[in-house]
Amino acid sequence: MWKETSEIPIEIVSDEEMSLIEAAFASTSHRTYYSLGRDIEDGIGSNTQKESLLRRFKRKSGLFVTDITSTEWCEKQKEFFLVCGKPKASEAMKAGSARHALLEQEVITKVEVVIRSAEEHWALKMINFIHGTNQLFLDGLTRELPLIGFAEDVCVVGVIDEIRMKTGTITLVETKTRSQNNLPSEAQQRNGRLQLMCYKYLWDSLLAHPFPTKHFLQLFSLKPDYMLSQEIREFAMQAGAPVQTLNDVIGKYQYVCSMLPEAQDQLLLRYEYQKDQSLIGEDQYLYDSYWVADRIRSSLEFWKGEREASYVLENERWKCKHCKFVAARISWVESVLVVDDGCVALVLFDTVLHPAATRGVLWGFSKKK
């Protein structure tokens, strides 16, 4: 049962949340006070932490393009997502996901494949890329095309919503769904533009530079000679890529990338109304290599722990009204765990937006007996 105390309010903690708390003091049980930012999660605290957010949360998967765009939206919110867990998807988000699934089904037939290892996980992404590019050359259209590339020395994975090819010209397209029948704010449009520009950045990098196979294998501790399952080998053969090992797949992936035409600088961002899938509007804009490189560089500084998470700009603090962390008043600059006879108290210093004064809030958690 849960041990309660009368001095502080008690909140029931899920097993996942408790595991994070237990991990913080498992190896340092003699200490009484712990900084949440320094000892529980790298996302909150000073820059002297041992592990970066990148290593702590993304060392097995690399960054996704959405990890970059979400930091452009609000680094502090992204930090909370990592530490506290992402809030449940809203109805609008679910509707958007369902629409993307329908668009994908129009041109792609999904087949379930059993994955036994990290090697097969990455191999399947690359094989899906080869299948997608084959479809692009044959039909002039493909959707949900996975890309594995690098920004600086960081692996970045993206899934391009739609690629069109007409008379040898490649156009990258992203479709956003809206619960309201109007165009989004400029900040939301800018974030959508960044997402497409990140895809273009990866596309251009894969065409211009050989895939860094050695670095990729070392980064994720992969075995190049790992023998893929018969099912995956057959799936690759269907794409015209006879392979046996992960290294074979990487070689095919690199070859296909070298043969792709350049994507044009004009990108297309589409907005659909969720209710009836009608087109709200289209945003055609030019790729800005300097701007996207700067945004990626800034995001990587955050992920690598080279600086602390920043708040939104003053003229964009309206975003906080839509943030579930602010709504729940889960916002802090420093926090402390107090361990006493099996009970854990988490002190959060509430600093919603940027008030001059902070307010200490004490939450008590007790371990299940």
N, C-alpha and C positions, 0 to 999 in steps of 0.2 A: 504494500500500500504506500501512498505518498505521505511523506512526513511534512507536516505543516507547522508554521510558526505564526504567532499572532502579531509580531512586530512589523512584518512586511507582507504586502499582497503576494499571493501565490498564483503562479500561472503554470498549467500543465505543459510540459515540454514533450515534443515528439521524440521518437527514438533517434531520428536523424539529427535533430538539434542537440540531443544529449550526447550523441557520439562526438559531435564537434567539441562540446564542453569537456568531455572526458579526455579527448585527445590532447587538449591543451595542458592538462596537468598530470597526465599519466606518467611522464618521465621526470617530473619535477614535483613530486608529491610533498616534499618538505617545505615548499614555499607556500605562503599564505595568500599573497596578492599577485595577480597576473594582469598584465595589460592585454586587453582583448586584441588590440591591433598588433601587438608584437608577439603574442604567444598563441592565440587561437587561429587567426587568419591573417594573411599578409595584406588583406585589403584595407585594413584600418590601422593607422599608427605611423610611426616615423619611418624614415628611409633607411634605418639601420637594421631592418628586419632581415632575417637570414635568406628567405626565399621570396622571389618576386611573384606577382600575381600570375604571370605567364607560366612559371615553373610550378606553382602551387596548384593551379586549376587547369592548365592547358598543356602540360608536358606530354600527354599521350595523344592529344588530338591536334595540336597546333591551334592557331587562331582561325576563327571563321571571319568572313568579311563583315558579318553582322556584329562581331565583337569590336570591330573598328568603328562601324557606324554608330553603335550604341554609346561609345565613348564620346563621339562628336556631339551626340544629343545631350548627354550628361554623364560625366565621369563618376560623379558621386553616386548617382543612381546605379550605374554599372557595378560599382564597388559593393553596394548593398545587395544587388542581385547575387553576386558571388558569395558573400558572407552569410546572408540571411536566406537565400533561396529566392528564386523568381516567383512573383505572385502568380496566382492562377490566371490562365488565359481568359480574357473577356469574351463576350459573345461576338464582338466585332472581330477580334483576333481569330476566333474559331471559324467565323464565316470567311475570313480572308484565306485561311489555310484550306478550307473546303473548296474555295474557288480555284486556288492554285492546283489542287489535286485534280479537279475536273479538266483544267487546261492541259495538265500533264497527260491525262488519260487520252486526250484527243490524238496524241502523236506517239505515246509510249505505252508499251505493255509491260507491266512489272512482273518479275519472276522472283520468287523467294529463293535465296541461296544461303546455305548454312555456312557460317563463318566460324572457323576454329581458332584463329589467331590474329594478332595484329598485322602480320604479314599479309594474310588473306583480306583483311579489312582494307588495307591500302591498295592492294592489287585490284580489288573489286571496283574501287573508285576510279582507278585508271582505266580499267576495262570498260566501265560505263562511259567514260569520256570517249574512248575509241568508238564504241557503238554510236554515241551521239554525233560525233563528227562524220561518221559514215552516213548517217541519216541526213545530216546537213548537206553533204555533197550530192546525195541522191534526190532529196526532196526540196532542198532549199530552205528547210526549217527544222529546228530541233528545240526542245525545251528541257529545262532542269539539267543543264549540262554541268557536271562537276569539274572544277579546276583545282589543281594542286600546284601552288607556286610559292615563291619566296619574296618577302619584303625585307631588305637587309639580310639578316641571317635567320629570320623567323619564318617558319612555314605558315602559309595562309591558305585556307581552303574556302572556295566559293562555289556557289551553285547559280549559274546564270539562268535567269528566268526564261528567256527566249533569245534565240539567235536566228536571224534571217540572212539568207544569201541570195542576191540577185545580180546576175551578170558578173559574178566574181567579187561583188562588194558585200562585206560582212557588216551587219548592223546589230548591235546589242540592244535588247529591249527588256524593260522591267515593268511589270504590271502591279499596281497598288490598288487595293479595294478600299472603298470608303463607306462608312455607315451613313454618312450624310451626302446629299446630292450636291456637293460643291467641292471646289479645289481646296487642298489643305493650306495651312499657313506657310509662309516663306521658309521658316525654320524646318518644317517637315519636308518641303520640296527640296531644300538644300541637302537634307539628310538622304533623301532618295537619289539625288544626283550623285552624291558621294558614293553610294552603294554601286551604282552603275560604273562610275569612274574607277572604283577599285577593281571591278571585273576587267575593265579595259587595261588597267595597269598590269594585272596578272597575265592577261592575254598577250600583251606586247612583250612582257618579260620572258614568257615561255618561247616566243618566236625569236627573240633577240639573243637569248643566252641558253647554253646547254643546261639541262636539268642537273642540279648539284647532287648527283646520286650518292656520293660518299657522305656528304654532310647530312642528307636526308636519312640514310641508313643509321648513321651514328646518333642523330638527334632522337630517333625513336627506338634505338637498340634493336634494329631489324636484321634478320639473317637473309642476306642476298640469295643464298642457295636453297632457301626454304621451298620444299616441294608443295605446290598448290594441289588442292583436292581435284579429283576427276571432274566434279561438277563445275568448278571454276574454270578448269582448262577447257572444257567443252563450251562453256559460255564465251570464253575468249576466242575459241575457234570460230564461233558463229559470227564474230566481228572481223574475221580474217586475220586473227593474230594468234598463230600457234605458239603456245608458251608452256613451260614446265615449272619455272621458278619465279619468285618475285623479281629477281634481276632481269629475267626475260621480259616481264611486263613493263618494268621501268624503261627498258630499251625501246619497246614498241611505243610507249607513251611519248618518249623523247622524240622518236622519229616522226610520229604523227604531228606533234607540236611544230616541228621544223618545216612541215609541209603545208601548214595552214596559211591562208592569206591574212593580211593585216586587217584588223577591224577599223572601220572608218571612224573619224573623230566625232562625227555627229551621232549622238546617243538619243534614245527615245524612252521617255518615261510616260507610261499610260496610267490613267486613273479611271476605275470603274465603280459604278454604284452597286453596292452589294445586293440591294433589293431585287434588281432585275438585270444585272450585269451590263447595263447600258454605259456607254462611254461618257464620262464627265468631261474629260479633256486630255490633251497630250502636251507634253513638254519636250520639245526638241532643243537640244543645247549641245555646245561644243565641248569636247574633252579638254580639260586644263591640266596638263601634266605637272606643272609646278605646284598648283593648289593641292591636287590629290596627294602628291609626294609629301608635301608639308603636313597634310592632315594625317597621313599614315605615320610619318615620323613622330608627330606629337602623340599619337595613340600608342606607339611602341614605347615611348618614354614612360607612359603610364603603366603599361603592361610589364615592362622590365624593372619597374620599381625605381626608376631614375628620378622620379618626383612623386609627390602625393597627388591624389585625385583632386581635380579642381571643380568648383561649383559652376553652375550655368552663369552666363553673363547677366548683368543686371537687367538689361532690356529684354531678357528671355526668361525671367523668373516666373512668368505665367505657366511655364512647364510644370512647376512644382505643384500647381493646383490639380494636375492630373496624375501626380505621382502617388502611388499607393503607400510608399514609405513615409512620405510627408503626412498623408492622411492618417496613417497609424501612429504618427509622431515617433517613428523609428529613425531618428536622425541624431548623430552625435559627433563630437570631435575627439572624445577620449572615453574609454570605458574600462572598468576594472572588475575582475572576478574576485569574490571573497569566498574562501573555502573554510567552512567551520563545521566539523563533526558530520561530514557527509552531505551537508547542504551547500548549495552554490548560490551566491547572490550576484546578480549582474547589475552594475551601476551604469546607467546611460545618462550622459549629459546632453540634454535636449537642446539642439541649436537649429531649429527649423529656419531655412533660408540663411540669413546672416544677422541675427539679433545680437545686440551688444551684450546682453546678459544671457547666461546659461542657467539651466534648471536641472538639478540632479534628480534622477528618477531611479528608484531602487526596485528591482524585480527579484523575487526569490524563487529559486528552483530547488526541488528536492529530488534526490535519486530514488528510483523505485526499489523497494525492498523485496 
